[in-house]
Amino acid sequence: MKKNIDIIVIGFALFSMFFGAGNLIFPPYIGVTSGSNWLMSFLGFIIADVGIILLSINAIAKAGSFQDVIGKAGKRFGLTLEVIMMLCLGPILVVPRTGATTFEMSILPLNNSFNPIIFSILFFTLVFILTIKPSKVMDIIGKFLTPILLAALAILIIKGILSPIGELNTNISSDNLFMRGVTQGYQTMDALGLGGITALVMSSFLSKGYRNKKENISLTIKASLIAGIGLTLVYGGLAYLGATVSTVYDASISQTELLVNITNLLLGNTGTILLSIVVAFACLTTSIGLTSVTAKYFEDVTNRKLKYEYIVTFICVFSAIFSNLGVDKIIAIAAPILTVLYPVSIVLVLMSLFGKIFKRDSAFKGAAYATLLTSLLTVLSNLGINIPFINNLPFANIGFNWVIPALIGAFLGKLIIKENSICINSKIS
């Protein structure tokens, strides 16, 4: 009984860490742009988001750490990539964005005269208080904050199912809907934090007395399944809500505006309050989880020369300042960085799952460097530098132009090691 409760509590906490405000706005949008074919887009979204989460946690838990996965591309390369990713998760991008999003979607609709600086201080003071004890983070999120978040989401989704706003649009073509869902799932960027989050989950089980390595891995995977089921159910409900307004709105509506309008149509002014609660708790739980993950990572990587408490303090202070840039500016800063980091991370995690095929580190190095180069050229192209071929690569239209270069890089890496082995053997002979 205790073991099952621990799995559920940590699974709930894991759900909340992934379910930020970005995850809240994507599903209704794929619903409104798919109409009666919303299940097709939804399937693509689930594969690209929940599928990658579950596969990555499985790979990282079995490998031992995220560094054991990405380090196959080279120790320096892996460490550099991981440090940059953790900085993005912590003070530079994601944590400050949670504060900015909460202010813009939870506070301003209710009180547009509230001072953003005062709010950022209050928000990150609360994050600090709830994060300062690392062993309690998963329990605080899983036992107290996630149930509130799920209750608010359930009210919204159940109301939308029982009293649909409108008919599902049957005139939307089914062409490319699956890939559109994949693209939206890809843009959640959930895979960036999986290394630190998996480590936090495993250490949480360890602190509860599960010291056997195989048991710890098994419990971590089971908790991730709980989170995956929760995400799938909530995403499905939100996507359906979007589909019910597909005859009212089209793809030109912004994702944030769509969500606000749906809640208002379903629940009136009460909907505005409910949405404020959902966004606030989604952002708060994500902020707490990622602050703890980042602080624990830098404490470990510096061999405790930087203490957890000091790092949490720095993240909260820096994030309180940086969050006042606003959501749009933070997203603008984040876009090119994430475009470079995310594909490399996905490639290395997926390759580690096929260890029998990619046995040599040279294959990982070839794939990683090819993906990194492709991503860097994509960013330069997005900034206005003319690089014609980069947008003509296969799957470029859905943001996966790095797939073929990654496969070629892995093949060449594998080929090089084979040729070297043949040369060495022939010399010995």
C-alpha positions as CSV (number, residue, x, y, z in Angstrom):
1,M,0.0,0.0,0.0
2,K,2.8,2.4,0.9
3,K,4.6,1.7,-2.3
4,N,1.5,2.3,-4.4
5,I,0.8,5.6,-2.6
6,D,4.4,6.7,-3.1
7,I,4.2,5.9,-6.9
8,I,0.9,7.9,-7.2
9,V,2.2,10.9,-5.2
10,I,5.5,11.1,-7.2
11,G,3.6,10.4,-10.4
12,F,1.2,13.3,-9.7
13,A,4.3,15.5,-8.9
14,L,5.9,14.5,-12.2
15,F,2.6,15.3,-14.1
16,S,2.7,18.8,-12.6
17,M,6.3,19.4,-13.5
18,F,5.5,18.8,-17.1
19,F,2.1,20.5,-17.2
20,G,3.1,24.1,-17.4
21,A,1.1,26.9,-19.1
22,G,2.6,26.0,-22.5
23,N,1.1,22.5,-22.2
24,L,-2.2,24.1,-21.4
25,I,-2.6,26.2,-24.5
26,F,-1.4,23.7,-27.2
27,P,-4.1,21.0,-27.0
28,P,-7.1,23.3,-27.5
29,Y,-5.4,24.8,-30.5
30,I,-4.9,21.5,-32.2
31,G,-8.6,20.8,-31.5
32,V,-9.8,24.0,-33.1
33,T,-7.6,23.5,-36.2
34,S,-8.7,19.8,-36.6
35,G,-12.4,19.9,-35.9
36,S,-14.0,16.5,-36.2
37,N,-10.6,15.0,-37.0
38,W,-9.1,16.2,-33.7
39,L,-8.2,12.6,-32.7
40,M,-5.7,12.4,-35.5
41,S,-3.8,15.6,-34.4
42,F,-4.1,14.5,-30.8
43,L,-2.4,11.2,-31.5
44,G,0.5,13.1,-33.1
45,F,0.7,15.4,-30.2
46,I,0.8,12.6,-27.6
47,I,3.5,10.7,-29.5
48,A,5.7,13.8,-29.8
49,D,5.2,14.9,-26.1
50,V,4.1,12.1,-23.8
51,G,5.8,9.5,-26.0
52,I,9.2,11.2,-25.8
53,I,8.8,11.8,-22.1
54,L,8.2,8.2,-21.3
55,L,10.9,6.9,-23.6
56,S,13.4,9.4,-22.3
57,I,12.7,8.7,-18.6
58,N,13.0,5.0,-19.4
59,A,16.4,5.5,-21.1
60,I,17.8,7.8,-18.4
61,A,16.7,5.7,-15.5
62,K,18.2,2.6,-16.9
63,A,21.4,4.4,-17.9
64,G,21.8,5.9,-14.5
65,S,21.9,9.6,-15.4
66,F,21.3,11.9,-18.3
67,Q,25.1,12.4,-18.5
68,D,25.5,8.7,-19.1
69,V,23.2,9.2,-22.2
70,I,24.5,12.4,-23.7
71,G,28.1,11.8,-22.6
72,K,28.3,9.1,-25.3
73,A,28.8,12.0,-27.7
74,G,31.9,13.0,-25.7
75,K,32.3,13.9,-22.0
76,R,33.0,17.6,-22.7
77,F,30.2,17.8,-25.2
78,G,27.8,16.1,-22.9
79,L,28.7,18.2,-19.9
80,T,28.5,21.5,-21.9
81,L,25.1,20.5,-23.3
82,E,23.7,19.6,-19.9
83,V,25.0,22.7,-18.2
84,I,23.4,25.0,-20.9
85,M,20.2,23.0,-20.7
86,M,20.0,23.3,-16.9
87,L,20.7,27.1,-17.1
88,C,17.8,27.4,-19.6
89,L,15.5,25.4,-17.3
90,G,16.5,27.4,-14.3
91,P,17.3,31.1,-14.1
92,I,17.6,32.0,-17.8
93,L,14.3,31.0,-19.4
94,V,11.8,28.5,-18.1
95,V,11.5,29.5,-14.4
96,P,11.3,33.2,-15.1
97,R,8.6,32.5,-17.8
98,T,6.4,30.7,-15.2
99,G,6.3,33.9,-13.1
100,A,5.6,36.1,-16.2
101,T,2.9,33.8,-17.5
102,T,1.2,33.6,-14.1
103,F,1.1,37.4,-13.9
104,E,-0.2,37.9,-17.5
105,M,-2.8,35.1,-17.5
106,S,-3.8,34.8,-13.8
107,I,-3.4,38.3,-12.3
108,L,-4.0,40.9,-15.1
109,P,-7.4,39.5,-16.1
110,L,-8.6,39.9,-12.5
111,N,-6.7,43.1,-11.6
112,N,-4.9,45.0,-14.4
113,S,-3.4,47.6,-12.0
114,F,-1.4,45.1,-9.9
115,N,2.3,46.0,-9.9
116,P,4.3,43.3,-11.8
117,I,7.5,43.8,-9.7
118,I,5.6,43.3,-6.4
119,F,3.9,40.2,-7.9
120,S,7.3,38.7,-9.1
121,I,8.7,39.2,-5.5
122,L,5.6,37.5,-4.0
123,F,5.6,34.6,-6.5
124,F,9.3,33.7,-6.2
125,T,9.2,34.1,-2.5
126,L,6.6,31.4,-2.4
127,V,8.6,29.3,-4.8
128,F,11.6,29.7,-2.5
129,I,9.7,28.6,0.6
130,L,8.3,25.5,-1.1
131,T,11.6,24.5,-2.7
132,I,14.2,25.1,0.0
133,K,13.8,21.6,1.4
134,P,14.7,19.3,-1.6
135,S,13.4,16.1,0.0
136,K,10.0,17.6,0.4
137,V,9.5,19.0,-3.1
138,M,7.9,16.0,-4.7
139,D,5.6,15.5,-1.7
140,I,4.5,19.2,-1.6
141,I,3.7,19.1,-5.3
142,G,2.2,15.6,-5.5
143,K,0.1,15.7,-2.3
144,F,-1.1,19.3,-2.2
145,L,-0.7,21.3,-5.4
146,T,-1.4,18.8,-8.1
147,P,-4.8,17.8,-6.7
148,I,-5.9,21.4,-6.8
149,L,-4.7,21.7,-10.4
150,L,-6.4,18.5,-11.4
151,A,-9.7,19.5,-9.7
152,A,-9.7,22.9,-11.6
153,L,-8.9,21.2,-14.9
154,A,-11.6,18.5,-14.3
155,I,-14.3,21.2,-13.7
156,L,-13.4,22.9,-17.0
157,I,-13.2,19.7,-19.1
158,I,-16.2,17.9,-17.7
159,K,-18.3,21.1,-18.2
160,G,-17.1,21.2,-21.8
161,I,-18.0,17.5,-22.4
162,L,-21.4,17.7,-20.9
163,S,-22.4,21.0,-22.5
164,P,-20.4,21.4,-25.7
165,I,-20.0,24.9,-26.9
166,G,-20.8,24.0,-30.5
167,E,-20.6,21.4,-33.3
168,L,-17.3,19.9,-34.5
169,N,-16.3,21.3,-37.9
170,T,-16.5,18.5,-40.5
171,N,-15.1,20.6,-43.3
172,I,-11.5,20.6,-42.2
173,S,-9.2,18.5,-44.4
174,S,-7.4,15.6,-42.7
175,D,-4.2,16.3,-44.6
176,N,-1.1,16.8,-42.4
177,L,-3.2,16.8,-39.2
178,F,-1.1,14.1,-37.6
179,M,2.1,16.0,-38.4
180,R,0.6,19.2,-37.2
181,G,0.0,17.5,-33.8
182,V,3.5,16.2,-33.8
183,T,4.8,19.7,-34.4
184,Q,2.8,21.1,-31.5
185,G,4.0,18.3,-29.2
186,Y,7.5,19.0,-30.2
187,Q,7.2,22.7,-29.3
188,T,6.3,21.9,-25.7
189,M,10.1,21.3,-25.2
190,D,9.4,18.9,-22.3
191,A,12.4,16.8,-23.2
192,L,14.9,19.5,-22.1
193,G,14.4,18.9,-18.4
194,L,14.1,15.2,-18.4
195,G,17.6,14.5,-17.1
196,G,17.3,16.5,-14.0
197,I,13.7,15.6,-13.4
198,T,14.4,11.9,-13.7
199,A,17.3,12.3,-11.2
200,L,14.9,14.1,-8.8
201,V,12.3,11.4,-9.0
202,M,14.9,8.6,-8.4
203,S,16.4,10.5,-5.4
204,S,12.9,11.0,-4.0
205,F,12.3,7.3,-4.1
206,L,15.7,6.8,-2.6
207,S,14.8,9.2,0.3
208,K,11.7,7.1,0.9
209,G,13.8,4.0,1.5
210,Y,13.9,2.3,-1.9
211,R,17.6,1.7,-2.2
212,N,17.6,-1.3,-4.5
213,K,18.7,0.0,-7.9
214,K,16.4,-2.2,-10.0
215,E,13.4,-1.4,-7.7
216,N,14.2,2.3,-7.9
217,I,14.3,2.2,-11.7
218,S,11.0,0.2,-11.8
219,L,9.3,2.7,-9.4
220,T,10.5,5.6,-11.5
221,I,9.1,4.1,-14.7
222,K,5.8,3.4,-13.0
223,A,5.6,6.9,-11.7
224,S,6.3,8.2,-15.2
225,L,3.4,6.1,-16.5
226,I,1.0,7.7,-13.9
227,A,2.2,11.1,-15.2
228,G,1.8,10.0,-18.8
229,I,-1.7,8.8,-18.3
230,G,-2.7,12.0,-16.5
231,L,-1.2,14.1,-19.3
232,T,-2.9,12.1,-22.0
233,L,-6.3,12.4,-20.3
234,V,-6.0,16.2,-19.7
235,Y,-4.6,16.8,-23.2
236,G,-7.5,14.8,-24.7
237,G,-10.1,16.8,-22.8
238,L,-8.5,20.1,-23.7
239,A,-8.2,19.1,-27.4
240,Y,-11.9,18.1,-27.5
241,L,-12.8,21.5,-26.0
242,G,-10.9,23.1,-28.8
243,A,-12.7,21.0,-31.4
244,T,-16.1,22.1,-30.0
245,V,-15.4,25.7,-31.0
246,S,-13.9,24.8,-34.4
247,T,-17.0,26.2,-36.1
248,V,-16.6,29.5,-34.2
249,Y,-12.8,30.1,-34.5
250,D,-10.1,29.1,-37.0
251,A,-6.3,28.9,-37.0
252,S,-5.9,32.7,-37.0
253,I,-6.8,33.0,-33.3
254,S,-3.9,33.1,-30.8
255,Q,-3.5,30.1,-28.5
256,T,-3.8,32.1,-25.3
257,E,-6.9,34.0,-26.6
258,L,-8.6,30.7,-27.6
259,L,-8.2,29.2,-24.1
260,V,-9.5,32.4,-22.4
261,N,-12.5,32.5,-24.8
262,I,-13.3,28.8,-24.2
263,T,-13.4,29.2,-20.4
264,N,-15.5,32.3,-20.7
265,L,-18.0,30.6,-23.1
266,L,-18.3,27.6,-20.7
267,L,-18.4,29.3,-17.3
268,G,-18.7,33.1,-17.9
269,N,-16.8,35.2,-15.3
270,T,-16.3,32.1,-13.2
271,G,-14.3,30.7,-16.1
272,T,-11.9,33.7,-15.9
273,I,-11.3,32.9,-12.2
274,L,-11.0,29.2,-12.8
275,L,-8.5,29.7,-15.6
276,S,-6.5,32.0,-13.3
277,I,-6.3,29.2,-10.8
278,V,-5.3,26.6,-13.4
279,V,-2.6,28.7,-14.9
280,A,-1.3,29.8,-11.4
281,F,-1.0,26.3,-10.1
282,A,0.4,24.9,-13.4
283,C,3.1,27.6,-13.4
284,L,3.8,27.3,-9.6
285,T,4.3,23.5,-9.7
286,T,6.5,23.7,-12.7
287,S,8.6,26.5,-11.2
288,I,9.0,24.7,-7.9
289,G,10.0,21.4,-9.7
290,L,12.5,23.0,-12.1
291,T,14.1,25.3,-9.4
292,S,14.7,22.2,-7.3
293,V,16.0,20.2,-10.2
294,T,18.4,22.9,-11.3
295,A,19.7,23.6,-7.8
296,K,20.3,19.9,-7.1
297,Y,22.1,19.5,-10.4
298,F,24.5,22.3,-9.9
299,E,25.1,21.2,-6.3
300,D,26.1,17.7,-7.6
301,V,28.1,18.9,-10.6
302,T,30.2,21.2,-8.3
303,N,30.7,18.4,-5.7
304,R,28.6,20.5,-3.2
305,K,30.9,23.5,-3.5
306,L,27.7,25.4,-4.4
307,K,25.1,24.5,-1.8
308,Y,21.5,23.7,-2.8
309,E,20.1,26.5,-0.6
310,Y,22.3,29.1,-2.2
311,I,21.5,28.1,-5.7
312,V,17.8,28.1,-5.0
313,T,18.1,31.6,-3.6
314,F,20.0,32.8,-6.7
315,I,17.5,31.2,-9.1
316,C,14.5,32.8,-7.3
317,V,16.1,36.3,-7.1
318,F,17.3,36.2,-10.7
319,S,14.0,34.8,-12.0
320,A,12.1,37.5,-10.1
321,I,14.1,40.2,-11.9
322,F,14.1,38.5,-15.3
323,S,10.4,37.6,-15.3
324,N,9.6,41.3,-15.6
325,L,10.7,41.2,-19.2
326,G,7.3,39.6,-20.0
327,V,6.4,36.3,-21.7
328,D,6.8,37.5,-25.3
329,K,10.4,38.7,-24.8
330,I,11.4,35.6,-22.8
331,I,10.0,33.4,-25.5
332,A,11.8,35.4,-28.2
333,I,15.1,34.9,-26.3
334,A,14.3,31.2,-25.8
335,A,13.4,30.2,-29.3
336,P,16.9,30.1,-31.0
337,I,18.5,28.5,-27.9
338,L,15.8,25.7,-27.7
339,T,16.0,25.2,-31.5
340,V,19.7,24.3,-31.0
341,L,19.5,22.2,-27.8
342,Y,16.2,20.3,-28.2
343,P,17.0,18.2,-31.3
344,V,20.4,17.1,-30.0
345,S,18.9,16.0,-26.7
346,I,16.2,14.0,-28.5
347,V,18.6,12.3,-30.9
348,L,21.0,11.1,-28.1
349,V,18.1,9.9,-25.9
350,L,16.4,7.9,-28.7
351,M,19.7,6.4,-29.8
352,S,20.4,5.2,-26.3
353,L,17.2,3.2,-26.4
354,F,18.6,1.3,-29.4
355,G,21.9,0.3,-27.8
356,K,22.1,-3.0,-29.8
357,I,22.2,-1.0,-33.0
358,F,24.4,1.9,-31.9
359,K,27.0,0.2,-29.8
360,R,29.9,2.6,-30.6
361,D,30.2,6.1,-29.2
362,S,31.4,7.3,-32.6
363,A,27.8,6.8,-33.9
364,F,26.5,9.0,-31.1
365,K,29.2,11.6,-31.9
366,G,28.4,11.6,-35.6
367,A,24.6,12.0,-34.9
368,A,25.1,14.7,-32.3
369,Y,27.4,16.9,-34.3
370,A,25.4,16.6,-37.4
371,T,22.2,17.5,-35.5
372,L,24.0,20.4,-33.8
373,L,25.3,21.8,-37.1
374,T,21.8,21.5,-38.7
375,S,20.2,23.2,-35.8
376,L,22.7,26.1,-35.8
377,L,22.2,26.6,-39.5
378,T,18.4,26.6,-38.9
379,V,18.7,29.3,-36.3
380,L,20.9,31.4,-38.7
381,S,18.3,30.9,-41.4
382,N,15.5,32.0,-39.1
383,L,17.5,35.1,-38.3
384,G,17.5,36.1,-42.0
385,I,20.8,34.7,-43.2
386,N,20.3,33.0,-46.6
387,I,21.0,29.3,-46.3
388,P,18.6,27.8,-49.0
389,F,19.3,24.1,-48.5
390,I,18.5,24.1,-44.8
391,N,14.8,24.7,-45.4
392,N,14.8,22.1,-48.3
393,L,15.9,19.2,-46.1
394,P,13.3,16.4,-45.6
395,F,10.7,17.2,-42.8
396,A,11.9,20.9,-42.6
397,N,8.3,22.0,-42.9
398,I,7.4,20.4,-39.6
399,G,10.6,21.4,-37.7
400,F,12.4,18.0,-38.1
401,N,15.0,18.9,-40.7
402,W,17.7,17.5,-38.4
403,V,16.4,13.9,-38.7
404,I,18.1,12.9,-41.9
405,P,21.5,14.6,-41.0
406,A,21.4,12.8,-37.6
407,L,20.9,9.4,-39.3
408,I,23.7,10.2,-41.8
409,G,26.0,11.3,-39.0
410,A,25.3,8.2,-37.0
411,F,25.9,6.0,-40.1
412,L,29.2,7.8,-40.9
413,G,30.3,7.5,-37.3
414,K,29.6,3.8,-37.3
415,L,31.3,3.4,-40.7
416,I,34.5,5.2,-39.5
417,I,34.9,3.0,-36.5
418,K,34.4,-0.1,-38.7
419,E,37.0,1.0,-41.2
420,N,39.5,1.8,-38.4
421,S,38.9,-1.6,-36.9
422,I,39.5,-3.3,-40.3
423,C,42.7,-1.3,-40.7
424,I,44.0,-2.2,-37.2
425,N,43.1,-5.9,-37.7
426,S,44.9,-5.9,-41.0
427,K,48.0,-4.4,-39.5
428,I,48.0,-6.9,-36.7
429,S,47.7,-9.7,-39.2
